[in-house]
């Protein structure tokens, strides 16, 4: 019975002190609103900068780029180690 009462007391305390502080009324503080507005304006400015960028795609059609060849050498097959690396060596 005492444990149940303690659980209820902790739950009520959590609700009153933690959940009530994060209510929407707490967001009406002027400093929080001005900080959010500043962050929002900064985000919109950066978004506008990114949207105005243009990437030239003519380089992809350049013959010099298309004439490049792959000079990679194929990997040779290497035998894998023992089937069971923990078995004793005979």
C-alpha positions in Angstrom: 0.0 0.0 0.0 2.8 2.4 0.8 4.6 1.7 -2.5 1.4 2.5 -4.4 1.0 5.7 -2.6 4.6 6.6 -3.3 4.1 5.9 -7.0 1.0 8.1 -7.1 2.8 10.9 -5.2 5.8 10.8 -7.6 3.5 10.8 -10.7 1.6 13.8 -9.4 4.8 15.6 -8.6 6.2 14.8 -12.0 3.0 16.2 -13.6 2.9 19.4 -11.6 6.6 20.3 -11.8 7.9 18.9 -15.1 4.9 18.8 -17.5 3.4 22.1 -16.4 6.7 23.9 -17.0 6.8 22.7 -20.6 3.2 23.8 -21.3 2.5 26.1 -24.3 2.2 29.1 -21.9 5.9 28.8 -21.2 6.6 29.5 -24.9 5.0 32.9 -24.7 8.1 34.3 -23.0 9.4 37.2 -25.2 13.0 36.0 -25.3 11.9 32.5 -26.6 9.8 34.1 -29.3 12.5 36.5 -30.4 15.1 33.7 -30.5 12.8 31.5 -32.5 12.0 34.4 -34.9 15.8 35.1 -35.3 16.4 31.4 -36.0 13.6 31.3 -38.5 14.8 34.3 -40.3 18.3 32.9 -40.5 16.9 29.6 -41.9 14.8 31.4 -44.5 17.8 33.6 -45.6 20.0 30.5 -46.1 17.2 28.7 -47.9 16.8 31.6 -50.3 20.6 31.6 -50.9 20.5 27.9 -51.7 17.5 28.2 -54.0 19.3 30.9 -56.0 22.2 28.7 -56.8 22.5 27.2 -60.3 24.7 24.3 -61.1 26.1 24.3 -64.7 25.6 20.9 -66.2 27.5 21.6 -69.5 30.6 19.9 -68.0 28.8 16.6 -68.0 28.4 16.8 -71.8 32.1 17.8 -72.4 33.9 15.4 -74.7 37.0 15.5 -72.5 35.1 14.1 -69.6 33.4 11.4 -71.7 36.8 10.3 -73.1 38.2 9.4 -69.6 38.7 5.7 -69.2 38.7 3.5 -66.1 42.3 2.6 -65.2 41.4 0.4 -62.2 43.0 -3.0 -62.1 40.8 -5.9 -61.2 41.4 -7.4 -57.8 42.8 -10.9 -57.7 41.1 -13.5 -55.7 42.9 -14.2 -52.4 42.2 -17.4 -50.5 40.4 -16.9 -47.3 41.9 -18.1 -44.0 41.1 -21.3 -42.3 37.5 -22.5 -42.1 37.6 -22.4 -38.2 40.3 -20.0 -37.0 40.0 -21.4 -33.4 40.6 -25.0 -34.2 44.0 -26.5 -33.3 46.7 -26.5 -36.0 47.6 -30.1 -37.0 
